């Protein structure tokens, strides 16, 4: 199993949003300490528009042109 994550994931928080830095950090720690699954850890890389459009509408993709969050659970970096 491949886990795609980055340290910056623990820096995102917003009032009312279910994601919290502590939850991400705790999940990563737990995954790294487990021994049942063979895990590969990789940093996220650049993606093509085609890849983004597999999961998001063209309208949501167009929002990347402005510095705001992409959607409710994807912060703009």
Biopython code that builds the backbone (N, CA, C, O; Angstrom):
import numpy as np
from Bio.PDB.StructureBuilder import StructureBuilder

atoms = [
    (1, "UNK", "N", (0.841, -1.157, 0.000)),
    (1, "UNK", "CA", (0.000, 0.000, 0.000)),
    (1, "UNK", "C", (0.894, 1.229, 0.000)),
    (1, "UNK", "O", (1.894, 1.285, 0.715)),
    (2, "UNK", "N", (0.526, 2.204, -0.800)),
    (2, "UNK", "CA", (1.286, 3.451, -0.866)),
    (2, "UNK", "C", (0.524, 4.552, -0.134)),
    (2, "UNK", "O", (-0.663, 4.770, -0.376)),
    (3, "UNK", "N", (1.211, 5.228, 0.746)),
    (3, "UNK", "CA", (0.644, 6.351, 1.485)),
    (3, "UNK", "C", (1.273, 7.620, 0.925)),
    (3, "UNK", "O", (2.495, 7.769, 0.925)),
    (4, "UNK", "N", (0.434, 8.529, 0.449)),
    (4, "UNK", "CA", (0.902, 9.810, -0.084)),
    (4, "UNK", "C", (0.593, 10.875, 0.966)),
    (4, "UNK", "O", (-0.568, 11.149, 1.269)),
    (5, "UNK", "N", (1.637, 11.459, 1.505)),
    (5, "UNK", "CA", (1.438, 12.483, 2.535)),
    (5, "UNK", "C", (2.624, 13.438, 2.545)),
    (5, "UNK", "O", (3.662, 13.175, 1.938)),
    (6, "UNK", "N", (2.448, 14.535, 3.236)),
    (6, "UNK", "CA", (3.479, 15.555, 3.340)),
    (6, "UNK", "C", (3.350, 16.204, 4.710)),
    (6, "UNK", "O", (2.252, 16.308, 5.256)),
    (7, "UNK", "N", (4.467, 16.634, 5.255)),
    (7, "UNK", "CA", (4.460, 17.285, 6.569)),
    (7, "UNK", "C", (3.508, 18.484, 6.611)),
    (7, "UNK", "O", (2.926, 18.774, 7.656)),
    (8, "UNK", "N", (3.348, 19.177, 5.489)),
    (8, "UNK", "CA", (2.466, 20.349, 5.475)),
    (8, "UNK", "C", (1.006, 19.987, 5.733)),
    (8, "UNK", "O", (0.200, 20.865, 6.040)),
    (9, "UNK", "N", (0.658, 18.710, 5.613)),
    (9, "UNK", "CA", (-0.717, 18.282, 5.905)),
    (9, "UNK", "C", (-1.078, 18.520, 7.364)),
    (9, "UNK", "O", (-2.254, 18.675, 7.694)),
    (10, "UNK", "N", (-0.087, 18.549, 8.234)),
    (10, "UNK", "CA", (-0.370, 18.780, 9.649)),
    (10, "UNK", "C", (-0.484, 20.267, 9.984)),
    (10, "UNK", "O", (-0.709, 20.625, 11.140)),
    (11, "UNK", "N", (-0.333, 21.118, 8.998)),
    (11, "UNK", "CA", (-0.423, 22.554, 9.243)),
    (11, "UNK", "C", (-1.753, 23.158, 8.842)),
    (11, "UNK", "O", (-1.934, 24.372, 8.943)),
    (12, "UNK", "N", (-2.691, 22.332, 8.387)),
    (12, "UNK", "CA", (-3.974, 22.862, 7.914)),
    (12, "UNK", "C", (-5.038, 22.683, 8.978)),
    (12, "UNK", "O", (-5.251, 21.579, 9.479)),
    (13, "UNK", "N", (-5.698, 23.764, 9.317)),
    (13, "UNK", "CA", (-6.816, 23.707, 10.266)),
    (13, "UNK", "C", (-7.762, 24.853, 9.947)),
    (13, "UNK", "O", (-7.336, 25.939, 9.555)),
    (14, "UNK", "N", (-9.020, 24.600, 10.118)),
    (14, "UNK", "CA", (-10.036, 25.634, 9.910)),
    (14, "UNK", "C", (-11.183, 25.337, 10.870)),
    (14, "UNK", "O", (-11.605, 24.190, 11.014)),
    (15, "UNK", "N", (-11.675, 26.370, 11.515)),
    (15, "UNK", "CA", (-12.797, 26.197, 12.435)),
    (15, "UNK", "C", (-13.971, 25.538, 11.722)),
    (15, "UNK", "O", (-14.359, 25.950, 10.628)),
    (16, "UNK", "N", (-14.525, 24.521, 12.347)),
    (16, "UNK", "CA", (-15.668, 23.826, 11.773)),
    (16, "UNK", "C", (-15.317, 22.740, 10.770)),
    (16, "UNK", "O", (-16.198, 21.998, 10.337)),
    (17, "UNK", "N", (-14.039, 22.629, 10.389)),
    (17, "UNK", "CA", (-13.619, 21.602, 9.436)),
    (17, "UNK", "C", (-13.222, 20.355, 10.215)),
    (17, "UNK", "O", (-12.557, 20.465, 11.245)),
    (18, "UNK", "N", (-13.612, 19.172, 9.750)),
    (18, "UNK", "CA", (-13.314, 17.960, 10.509)),
    (18, "UNK", "C", (-11.830, 17.599, 10.565)),
    (18, "UNK", "O", (-11.405, 16.877, 11.467)),
    (19, "UNK", "N", (-11.048, 18.088, 9.623)),
    (19, "UNK", "CA", (-9.625, 17.748, 9.617)),
    (19, "UNK", "C", (-8.882, 18.608, 10.631)),
    (19, "UNK", "O", (-9.092, 19.818, 10.716)),
    (20, "UNK", "N", (-8.011, 17.959, 11.397)),
    (20, "UNK", "CA", (-7.218, 18.659, 12.394)),
    (20, "UNK", "C", (-5.777, 18.173, 12.304)),
    (20, "UNK", "O", (-5.546, 16.996, 12.027)),
    (21, "UNK", "N", (-4.809, 19.046, 12.531)),
    (21, "UNK", "CA", (-3.408, 18.616, 12.496)),
    (21, "UNK", "C", (-3.130, 17.427, 13.410)),
    (21, "UNK", "O", (-2.383, 16.523, 13.036)),
    (22, "UNK", "N", (-3.717, 17.417, 14.590)),
    (22, "UNK", "CA", (-3.470, 16.326, 15.534)),
    (22, "UNK", "C", (-3.970, 14.995, 14.967)),
    (22, "UNK", "O", (-3.318, 13.967, 15.152)),
    (23, "UNK", "N", (-5.100, 15.000, 14.290)),
    (23, "UNK", "CA", (-5.636, 13.757, 13.728)),
    (23, "UNK", "C", (-4.705, 13.203, 12.650)),
    (23, "UNK", "O", (-4.461, 11.998, 12.588)),
    (24, "UNK", "N", (-4.187, 14.097, 11.800)),
    (24, "UNK", "CA", (-3.256, 13.668, 10.752)),
    (24, "UNK", "C", (-1.980, 13.106, 11.375)),
    (24, "UNK", "O", (-1.530, 12.023, 11.002)),
    (25, "UNK", "N", (-1.402, 13.835, 12.315)),
    (25, "UNK", "CA", (-0.157, 13.402, 12.955)),
    (25, "UNK", "C", (-0.346, 12.058, 13.663)),
    (25, "UNK", "O", (0.512, 11.181, 13.565)),
    (26, "UNK", "N", (-1.462, 11.895, 14.373)),
    (26, "UNK", "CA", (-1.737, 10.643, 15.079)),
    (26, "UNK", "C", (-1.918, 9.487, 14.102)),
    (26, "UNK", "O", (-1.435, 8.381, 14.347)),
    (27, "UNK", "N", (-2.612, 9.741, 12.998)),
    (27, "UNK", "CA", (-2.821, 8.703, 11.986)),
    (27, "UNK", "C", (-1.501, 8.274, 11.366)),
    (27, "UNK", "O", (-1.255, 7.080, 11.200)),
    (28, "UNK", "N", (-0.647, 9.236, 11.021)),
    (28, "UNK", "CA", (0.663, 8.914, 10.433)),
    (28, "UNK", "C", (1.496, 8.102, 11.423)),
    (28, "UNK", "O", (2.114, 7.109, 11.040)),
    (29, "UNK", "N", (1.518, 8.512, 12.687)),
    (29, "UNK", "CA", (2.267, 7.767, 13.708)),
    (29, "UNK", "C", (1.774, 6.330, 13.805)),
    (29, "UNK", "O", (2.564, 5.387, 13.852)),
    (30, "UNK", "N", (0.467, 6.183, 13.834)),
    (30, "UNK", "CA", (-0.104, 4.834, 13.965)),
    (30, "UNK", "C", (0.236, 3.966, 12.754)),
    (30, "UNK", "O", (0.588, 2.796, 12.903)),
    (31, "UNK", "N", (0.131, 4.537, 11.568)),
    (31, "UNK", "CA", (0.467, 3.775, 10.363)),
    (31, "UNK", "C", (1.941, 3.390, 10.344)),
    (31, "UNK", "O", (2.286, 2.274, 9.958)),
    (32, "UNK", "N", (2.806, 4.304, 10.757)),
    (32, "UNK", "CA", (4.242, 4.011, 10.752)),
    (32, "UNK", "C", (4.623, 2.965, 11.796)),
    (32, "UNK", "O", (5.603, 2.242, 11.619)),
    (33, "UNK", "N", (3.858, 2.880, 12.876)),
    (33, "UNK", "CA", (4.198, 1.928, 13.931)),
    (33, "UNK", "C", (3.586, 0.540, 13.706)),
    (33, "UNK", "O", (3.984, -0.423, 14.361)),
    (34, "UNK", "N", (2.637, 0.435, 12.799)),
    (34, "UNK", "CA", (2.006, -0.867, 12.558)),
    (34, "UNK", "C", (2.963, -1.768, 11.778)),
    (34, "UNK", "O", (3.850, -1.294, 11.067)),
    (35, "UNK", "N", (2.762, -3.071, 11.927)),
    (35, "UNK", "CA", (3.641, -4.031, 11.258)),
    (35, "UNK", "C", (2.883, -5.021, 10.378)),
    (35, "UNK", "O", (3.497, -5.901, 9.775)),
    (36, "UNK", "N", (1.578, -4.895, 10.296)),
    (36, "UNK", "CA", (0.770, -5.849, 9.536)),
    (36, "UNK", "C", (0.774, -5.578, 8.031)),
    (36, "UNK", "O", (0.684, -6.510, 7.232)),
    (37, "UNK", "N", (0.876, -4.325, 7.649)),
    (37, "UNK", "CA", (0.832, -3.953, 6.240)),
    (37, "UNK", "C", (2.199, -3.473, 5.766)),
    (37, "UNK", "O", (2.926, -2.800, 6.496)),
    (38, "UNK", "N", (2.529, -3.829, 4.545)),
    (38, "UNK", "CA", (3.754, -3.292, 3.931)),
    (38, "UNK", "C", (3.384, -1.942, 3.314)),
    (38, "UNK", "O", (2.611, -1.875, 2.358)),
    (39, "UNK", "N", (3.939, -0.886, 3.867)),
    (39, "UNK", "CA", (3.604, 0.465, 3.404)),
    (39, "UNK", "C", (4.795, 1.111, 2.715)),
    (39, "UNK", "O", (5.945, 0.921, 3.111)),
    (40, "UNK", "N", (4.497, 1.872, 1.685)),
    (40, "UNK", "CA", (5.478, 2.699, 1.003)),
    (40, "UNK", "C", (5.036, 4.139, 1.203)),
    (40, "UNK", "O", (3.872, 4.470, 0.977)),
    (41, "UNK", "N", (5.950, 4.993, 1.623)),
    (41, "UNK", "CA", (5.635, 6.394, 1.879)),
    (41, "UNK", "C", (6.211, 7.254, 0.766)),
    (41, "UNK", "O", (7.395, 7.146, 0.450)),
    (42, "UNK", "N", (5.386, 8.108, 0.168)),
    (42, "UNK", "CA", (5.860, 9.016, -0.875)),
    (42, "UNK", "C", (5.270, 10.405, -0.649)),
    (42, "UNK", "O", (4.182, 10.560, -0.095)),
    (43, "UNK", "N", (6.014, 11.396, -1.091)),
    (43, "UNK", "CA", (5.529, 12.777, -1.044)),
    (43, "UNK", "C", (4.645, 13.021, -2.265)),
    (43, "UNK", "O", (4.859, 12.414, -3.314)),
    (44, "UNK", "N", (3.666, 13.894, -2.139)),
    (44, "UNK", "CA", (2.827, 14.185, -3.297)),
    (44, "UNK", "C", (3.645, 14.869, -4.387)),
    (44, "UNK", "O", (4.597, 15.595, -4.101)),
    (45, "UNK", "N", (3.271, 14.634, -5.605)),
    (45, "UNK", "CA", (3.956, 15.249, -6.738)),
    (45, "UNK", "C", (2.992, 16.088, -7.551)),
    (45, "UNK", "O", (1.824, 16.238, -7.195)),
    (46, "UNK", "N", (3.483, 16.619, -8.620)),
    (46, "UNK", "CA", (2.628, 17.398, -9.513)),
    (46, "UNK", "C", (1.682, 16.460, -10.249)),
    (46, "UNK", "O", (2.021, 15.315, -10.548)),
    (47, "UNK", "N", (0.499, 16.964, -10.530)),
    (47, "UNK", "CA", (-0.485, 16.191, -11.274)),
    (47, "UNK", "C", (-0.931, 16.981, -12.491)),
    (47, "UNK", "O", (-0.794, 18.203, -12.537)),
    (48, "UNK", "N", (-1.456, 16.282, -13.461)),
    (48, "UNK", "CA", (-1.958, 16.927, -14.670)),
    (48, "UNK", "C", (-3.406, 17.350, -14.462)),
    (48, "UNK", "O", (-4.077, 16.881, -13.543)),
    (49, "UNK", "N", (-3.875, 18.239, -15.324)),
    (49, "UNK", "CA", (-5.289, 18.615, -15.276)),
    (49, "UNK", "C", (-6.176, 17.389, -15.468)),
    (49, "UNK", "O", (-7.221, 17.260, -14.830)),
    (50, "UNK", "N", (-5.749, 16.495, -16.351)),
    (50, "UNK", "CA", (-6.525, 15.281, -16.595)),
    (50, "UNK", "C", (-6.704, 14.474, -15.304)),
    (50, "UNK", "O", (-7.786, 13.947, -15.046)),
    (51, "UNK", "N", (-5.659, 14.378, -14.508)),
    (51, "UNK", "CA", (-5.750, 13.650, -13.250)),
    (51, "UNK", "C", (-6.668, 14.358, -12.259)),
    (51, "UNK", "O", (-7.459, 13.709, -11.574)),
    (52, "UNK", "N", (-6.568, 15.670, -12.179)),
    (52, "UNK", "CA", (-7.443, 16.435, -11.282)),
    (52, "UNK", "C", (-8.900, 16.263, -11.690)),
    (52, "UNK", "O", (-9.779, 16.139, -10.838)),
    (53, "UNK", "N", (-9.152, 16.255, -12.988)),
    (53, "UNK", "CA", (-10.527, 16.168, -13.488)),
    (53, "UNK", "C", (-11.143, 14.781, -13.307)),
    (53, "UNK", "O", (-12.334, 14.603, -13.561)),
    (54, "UNK", "N", (-10.371, 13.818, -12.883)),
    (54, "UNK", "CA", (-10.942, 12.507, -12.540)),
    (54, "UNK", "C", (-11.787, 12.591, -11.280)),
    (54, "UNK", "O", (-12.716, 11.804, -11.096)),
    (55, "UNK", "N", (-11.467, 13.541, -10.414)),
    (55, "UNK", "CA", (-12.154, 13.648, -9.130)),
    (55, "UNK", "C", (-12.876, 14.964, -8.914)),
    (55, "UNK", "O", (-13.670, 15.089, -7.981)),
    (56, "UNK", "N", (-12.609, 15.963, -9.774)),
    (56, "UNK", "CA", (-13.201, 17.290, -9.585)),
    (56, "UNK", "C", (-13.754, 17.812, -10.904)),
    (56, "UNK", "O", (-13.278, 17.446, -11.978)),
    (57, "UNK", "N", (-14.754, 18.661, -10.810)),
    (57, "UNK", "CA", (-15.362, 19.244, -12.005)),
    (57, "UNK", "C", (-14.431, 20.303, -12.599)),
    (57, "UNK", "O", (-13.551, 20.812, -11.905)),
    (58, "UNK", "N", (-14.620, 20.638, -13.882)),
    (58, "UNK", "CA", (-13.824, 21.715, -14.475)),
    (58, "UNK", "C", (-14.005, 23.043, -13.719)),
    (58, "UNK", "O", (-13.066, 23.832, -13.612)),
    (59, "UNK", "N", (-15.202, 23.279, -13.203)),
    (59, "UNK", "CA", (-15.442, 24.512, -12.441)),
    (59, "UNK", "C", (-14.594, 24.542, -11.172)),
    (59, "UNK", "O", (-14.027, 25.577, -10.822)),
    (60, "UNK", "N", (-14.512, 23.417, -10.497)),
    (60, "UNK", "CA", (-13.672, 23.370, -9.296)),
    (60, "UNK", "C", (-12.205, 23.533, -9.674)),
    (60, "UNK", "O", (-11.453, 24.200, -8.963)),
    (61, "UNK", "N", (-11.796, 22.934, -10.779)),
    (61, "UNK", "CA", (-10.413, 23.070, -11.246)),
    (61, "UNK", "C", (-10.084, 24.523, -11.556)),
    (61, "UNK", "O", (-8.982, 24.986, -11.264)),
    (62, "UNK", "N", (-11.034, 25.246, -12.147)),
    (62, "UNK", "CA", (-10.811, 26.650, -12.493)),
    (62, "UNK", "C", (-10.572, 27.507, -11.249)),
    (62, "UNK", "O", (-9.925, 28.551, -11.330)),
    (63, "UNK", "N", (-11.082, 27.076, -10.123)),
    (63, "UNK", "CA", (-10.890, 27.833, -8.884)),
    (63, "UNK", "C", (-9.437, 27.853, -8.429)),
    (63, "UNK", "O", (-9.077, 28.670, -7.582)),
    (64, "UNK", "N", (-8.598, 26.982, -8.963)),
    (64, "UNK", "CA", (-7.182, 27.007, -8.585)),
    (64, "UNK", "C", (-6.477, 28.275, -9.060)),
    (64, "UNK", "O", (-5.380, 28.592, -8.600)),
    (65, "UNK", "N", (-7.112, 28.997, -9.982)),
    (65, "UNK", "CA", (-6.518, 30.234, -10.492)),
    (65, "UNK", "C", (-6.578, 31.357, -9.458)),
    (65, "UNK", "O", (-5.912, 32.381, -9.612)),
    (66, "UNK", "N", (-7.374, 31.166, -8.408)),
    (66, "UNK", "CA", (-7.470, 32.176, -7.341)),
    (66, "UNK", "C", (-6.988, 31.569, -6.037)),
    (66, "UNK", "O", (-7.222, 30.387, -5.785)),
    (67, "UNK", "N", (-6.311, 32.361, -5.192)),
    (67, "UNK", "CA", (-5.736, 31.823, -3.956)),
    (67, "UNK", "C", (-6.785, 31.617, -2.855)),
    (67, "UNK", "O", (-6.882, 32.399, -1.909)),
    (68, "UNK", "N", (-7.557, 30.551, -3.007)),
    (68, "UNK", "CA", (-8.502, 30.166, -1.970)),
    (68, "UNK", "C", (-8.546, 28.644, -1.937)),
    (68, "UNK", "O", (-8.001, 27.977, -2.817)),
    (69, "UNK", "N", (-9.196, 28.106, -0.919)),
    (69, "UNK", "CA", (-9.256, 26.656, -0.822)),
    (69, "UNK", "C", (-9.960, 26.071, -2.041)),
    (69, "UNK", "O", (-10.925, 26.640, -2.551)),
    (70, "UNK", "N", (-9.457, 24.921, -2.499)),
    (70, "UNK", "CA", (-9.963, 24.255, -3.701)),
    (70, "UNK", "C", (-11.378, 23.733, -3.484)),
    (70, "UNK", "O", (-12.260, 23.963, -4.311)),
    (71, "UNK", "N", (-11.596, 23.040, -2.387)),
    (71, "UNK", "CA", (-12.927, 22.604, -2.001)),
    (71, "UNK", "C", (-12.938, 22.451, -0.483)),
    (71, "UNK", "O", (-11.991, 22.866, 0.185)),
    (72, "UNK", "N", (-13.981, 21.871, 0.059)),
    (72, "UNK", "CA", (-14.140, 21.850, 1.506)),
    (72, "UNK", "C", (-13.047, 21.083, 2.245)),
    (72, "UNK", "O", (-12.833, 21.310, 3.436)),
    (73, "UNK", "N", (-12.352, 20.175, 1.551)),
    (73, "UNK", "CA", (-11.318, 19.421, 2.249)),
    (73, "UNK", "C", (-9.963, 19.448, 1.561)),
    (73, "UNK", "O", (-9.107, 18.612, 1.850)),
    (74, "UNK", "N", (-9.756, 20.398, 0.652)),
    (74, "UNK", "CA", (-8.466, 20.516, -0.047)),
    (74, "UNK", "C", (-7.988, 21.954, 0.016)),
    (74, "UNK", "O", (-8.472, 22.799, -0.737)),
    (75, "UNK", "N", (-7.029, 22.253, 0.918)),
    (75, "UNK", "CA", (-6.554, 23.631, 1.030)),
    (75, "UNK", "C", (-5.710, 24.046, -0.159)),
    (75, "UNK", "O", (-5.068, 23.213, -0.798)),
    (76, "UNK", "N", (-5.715, 25.327, -0.449)),
    (76, "UNK", "CA", (-4.906, 25.896, -1.530)),
    (76, "UNK", "C", (-3.498, 26.116, -1.011)),
    (76, "UNK", "O", (-3.314, 26.707, 0.052)),
    (77, "UNK", "N", (-2.501, 25.647, -1.751)),
    (77, "UNK", "CA", (-1.089, 25.888, -1.404)),
    (77, "UNK", "C", (-0.431, 26.584, -2.561)),
    (77, "UNK", "O", (0.760, 26.891, -2.501)),
]
sb = StructureBuilder()
sb.init_structure("model")
sb.init_model(0)
sb.init_chain("A")
sb.init_seg("    ")
for serial, (resi, resn, name, xyz) in enumerate(atoms, 1):
    if name == "N":
        sb.init_residue(resn, " ", resi, " ")
    sb.init_atom(name, np.array(xyz, "f"), 0.0, 1.0, " ", f" {name:<3s}", serial, name[0])
structure = sb.get_structure()
